């Protein structure tokens, strides 16, 4: 995917974390906000998926899709919400291996949308801090202890009742320098399941890296309707 890039043209890699069977979601992104990546040589977009829990799953459809668009990477882990940490780290490793001249990685969920042209202009012309750039900073979030909650965390996993400051997960930007620090982290057998807390909270704090909230902005109540689906909107601040 990045073989045609020269050293001066590499600015933004967009990594969309998406469900294996979300064929419609990927199609909508390619036709709408993701189309910019096909039209602008400074941007590349990939979809990152895991493998199916059924060992007999037929991958024919996604193989056809991949062969047609050349924008899907499948990592070697079972697709599930609790494996999002693994998915993000697989994305980091892939980018630093195959597109390692990219100056920034935008990690974004498949149910979000963003103006990539405006983001590119900001990254190229503004004095963007060399930090994690977040759409929404969460400074003092209480840990969910309810067993059936989507973001349940046991005392065995994390003892304090509040998380460290972290980036709300639908989208965040990682500069190349920090990306190369992240891939040196050895993931435990069962990594912390809440991906944004683990990466932009625990690891960011451990690496003594900062957070900036002056590049992008996210309001979870703001939705945009595209092709009968609703997308969260990531705004560009500058």
C-alpha positions as CSV (number, residue, x, y, z in Angstrom):
1,X,0.0,0.0,0.0
2,X,2.8,2.5,0.9
3,X,5.3,1.4,-1.7
4,X,4.6,4.4,-3.9
5,X,5.1,7.0,-1.2
6,X,8.2,9.1,-1.3
7,X,9.8,10.5,1.9
8,X,8.3,14.0,1.5
9,X,4.7,12.9,0.6
10,X,3.9,10.9,3.7
11,X,1.7,12.7,6.2
12,X,-1.3,10.7,7.5
13,X,-2.2,7.0,7.8
14,X,-5.8,6.4,8.7
15,X,-6.5,3.1,10.5
16,X,-10.1,2.2,10.8
17,X,-10.9,-0.4,13.4
18,X,-13.9,-2.3,12.1
19,X,-15.8,-5.5,12.5
20,X,-14.9,-8.4,10.2
21,X,-18.4,-8.7,8.9
22,X,-19.2,-5.0,8.7
23,X,-19.2,-5.0,4.8
24,X,-21.7,-2.1,4.7
25,X,-19.7,0.1,7.0
26,X,-16.5,-0.2,5.0
27,X,-18.5,0.4,1.8
28,X,-20.0,3.6,3.2
29,X,-16.6,4.9,4.4
30,X,-15.0,4.3,1.0
31,X,-17.8,6.2,-0.7
32,X,-17.9,9.1,1.7
33,X,-15.3,10.6,4.0
34,X,-12.7,7.9,3.3
35,X,-12.8,8.6,-0.4
36,X,-10.2,11.4,0.2
37,X,-7.6,8.8,0.9
38,X,-7.9,7.6,-2.7
39,X,-7.7,11.1,-4.1
40,X,-4.9,12.5,-2.0
41,X,-1.4,10.9,-2.2
42,X,-0.5,12.2,1.3
43,X,-3.2,10.1,2.9
44,X,-3.7,6.3,3.1
45,X,-6.6,4.4,4.7
46,X,-6.8,0.9,5.9
47,X,-9.4,-1.2,7.6
48,X,-8.2,-3.4,10.5
49,X,-10.2,-6.6,11.3
50,X,-9.7,-9.7,13.4
51,X,-10.5,-13.3,12.6
52,X,-13.9,-15.1,13.1
53,X,-14.5,-17.1,16.3
54,X,-15.9,-20.0,14.1
55,X,-12.9,-22.0,12.8
56,X,-15.1,-23.0,9.8
57,X,-16.0,-19.5,8.8
58,X,-16.0,-18.9,5.1
59,X,-13.7,-15.9,4.3
60,X,-14.5,-15.8,0.6
61,X,-16.5,-12.5,0.7
62,X,-13.9,-10.6,2.7
63,X,-11.1,-12.0,0.5
64,X,-13.0,-10.8,-2.6
65,X,-13.4,-7.4,-1.0
66,X,-9.7,-7.2,0.0
67,X,-8.6,-8.2,-3.5
68,X,-10.8,-5.5,-5.0
69,X,-9.9,-2.6,-2.8
70,X,-6.5,-3.5,-1.3
71,X,-7.3,-1.8,2.0
72,X,-8.0,-4.5,4.5
73,X,-5.6,-6.0,7.0
74,X,-6.6,-9.1,9.1
75,X,-4.8,-9.7,12.3
76,X,-4.3,-13.0,14.0
77,X,-6.8,-12.8,16.9
78,X,-10.5,-13.5,17.5
79,X,-12.8,-10.5,16.6
80,X,-14.4,-9.3,19.8
81,X,-15.0,-6.1,21.8
82,X,-12.7,-7.3,24.6
83,X,-9.9,-7.7,22.0
84,X,-9.8,-4.1,20.8
85,X,-6.5,-3.6,22.6
86,X,-4.9,-6.4,20.5
87,X,-6.5,-4.9,17.4
88,X,-5.0,-1.4,18.1
89,X,-1.5,-2.9,18.7
90,X,-1.7,-5.0,15.6
91,X,-2.5,-1.7,13.7
92,X,0.5,0.0,15.3
93,X,2.8,-2.8,14.4
94,X,1.5,-2.9,10.8
95,X,1.9,0.8,10.3
96,X,5.5,0.9,11.7
97,X,6.4,-2.1,9.6
98,X,4.8,-1.2,6.2
99,X,4.1,2.5,6.3
100,X,6.8,3.7,8.8
101,X,7.4,7.1,7.1
102,X,3.9,8.3,7.9
103,X,4.1,11.3,10.2
104,X,0.8,10.6,12.0
105,X,-1.6,7.8,12.5
106,X,-5.3,8.5,13.0
107,X,-6.9,5.6,14.8
108,X,-10.7,5.9,14.2
109,X,-13.7,3.7,14.8
110,X,-15.9,2.6,11.9
111,X,-18.9,4.5,13.2
112,X,-17.2,7.8,13.1
113,X,-16.5,10.3,10.3
114,X,-13.9,13.1,9.8
115,X,-12.9,15.7,7.2
116,X,-9.6,14.3,6.2
117,X,-8.7,17.2,3.9
118,X,-9.1,19.7,6.7
119,X,-7.2,17.4,9.1
120,X,-4.4,17.1,6.6
121,X,-4.1,20.9,6.1
122,X,-4.0,21.3,9.9
123,X,-1.2,18.7,10.3
124,X,0.8,20.2,7.5
125,X,0.4,23.9,8.3
126,X,-0.2,24.3,12.0
127,X,2.2,23.8,14.9
128,X,0.6,20.6,16.1
129,X,2.0,19.4,19.5
130,X,4.0,16.2,19.4
131,X,1.6,14.4,21.7
132,X,-1.5,12.2,21.6
133,X,-4.2,14.3,20.0
134,X,-7.6,13.6,21.5
135,X,-11.2,14.4,20.4
136,X,-12.2,14.3,24.1
137,X,-10.1,14.1,27.2
138,X,-11.5,12.2,30.2
139,X,-9.6,13.3,33.3
140,X,-11.2,11.4,36.2
141,X,-13.5,8.6,35.0
142,X,-14.8,6.1,37.5
143,X,-14.1,2.5,36.9
144,X,-17.2,0.3,36.2
145,X,-17.5,-2.5,38.6
146,X,-21.0,-3.8,37.5
147,X,-20.4,-7.3,36.2
148,X,-22.7,-7.0,33.2
149,X,-21.5,-3.6,32.1
150,X,-19.8,-3.3,28.7
151,X,-16.7,-1.7,30.3
152,X,-16.6,-3.9,33.4
153,X,-13.2,-4.0,35.2
154,X,-12.5,-6.3,38.2
155,X,-10.4,-5.4,41.1
156,X,-8.0,-8.1,40.0
157,X,-7.5,-6.2,36.7
158,X,-7.3,-2.7,38.2
159,X,-7.5,-1.7,41.9
160,X,-8.1,2.1,41.9
161,X,-11.6,3.3,41.5
162,X,-10.7,6.0,38.9
163,X,-8.7,5.7,35.7
164,X,-5.8,8.0,34.7
165,X,-6.5,10.8,32.3
166,X,-7.1,9.3,28.8
167,X,-8.4,10.0,25.3
168,X,-12.0,8.9,24.6
169,X,-11.5,6.1,22.1
170,X,-13.6,6.8,19.0
171,X,-10.6,8.7,17.5
172,X,-7.1,9.8,18.4
173,X,-4.0,10.8,16.6
174,X,-0.6,9.3,17.3
175,X,2.6,11.0,16.1
176,X,5.2,8.7,14.5
177,X,7.7,9.2,17.4
178,X,5.2,7.9,20.0
179,X,4.0,5.1,17.7
180,X,7.5,3.7,17.7
181,X,7.6,3.9,21.5
182,X,4.3,2.0,21.7
183,X,5.3,-1.0,19.6
184,X,8.1,-1.7,22.1
185,X,5.6,-2.5,24.7
186,X,5.2,-6.2,25.4
187,X,1.5,-7.0,25.7
188,X,0.5,-9.3,28.5
189,X,-1.3,-12.6,27.7
190,X,-4.6,-10.9,28.7
191,X,-4.1,-7.2,28.0
192,X,-6.4,-4.7,29.7
193,X,-9.6,-4.9,27.7
194,X,-10.5,-1.2,27.5
195,X,-8.3,-0.1,24.7
196,X,-8.4,3.7,25.0
197,X,-7.7,3.6,28.8
198,X,-4.8,1.1,28.3
199,X,-3.1,2.9,25.5
200,X,-3.8,6.6,26.0
201,X,-4.1,6.3,29.8
202,X,-1.8,3.7,31.4
203,X,0.8,3.5,28.6
204,X,0.9,7.2,27.8
205,X,1.4,8.0,31.5
206,X,4.1,5.3,31.8
207,X,5.9,6.8,28.8
208,X,5.5,10.3,30.3
209,X,3.8,11.5,27.1
210,X,1.2,14.3,27.1
211,X,-2.3,14.8,25.7
212,X,-3.4,17.6,23.4
213,X,-7.1,18.5,22.8
214,X,-6.6,21.4,20.4
215,X,-6.6,19.5,17.1
216,X,-9.8,17.5,17.0
217,X,-13.0,17.6,18.9
218,X,-15.7,15.0,19.5
219,X,-19.2,15.3,20.9
220,X,-20.9,11.9,21.4
221,X,-24.3,13.5,21.1
222,X,-23.6,14.8,17.6
223,X,-24.5,12.3,14.8
224,X,-24.6,12.6,11.0
225,X,-26.8,10.4,8.8
226,X,-25.1,8.8,5.8
227,X,-26.9,6.2,3.7
228,X,-29.4,5.4,6.5
229,X,-26.6,4.9,9.0
230,X,-25.5,7.3,11.8
231,X,-21.9,8.4,12.3
232,X,-20.3,10.3,15.1
233,X,-18.6,13.4,13.9
234,X,-15.0,14.3,14.7
235,X,-14.5,18.0,14.2
236,X,-11.2,19.7,13.3
237,X,-10.6,22.6,15.8
238,X,-8.0,24.7,13.9
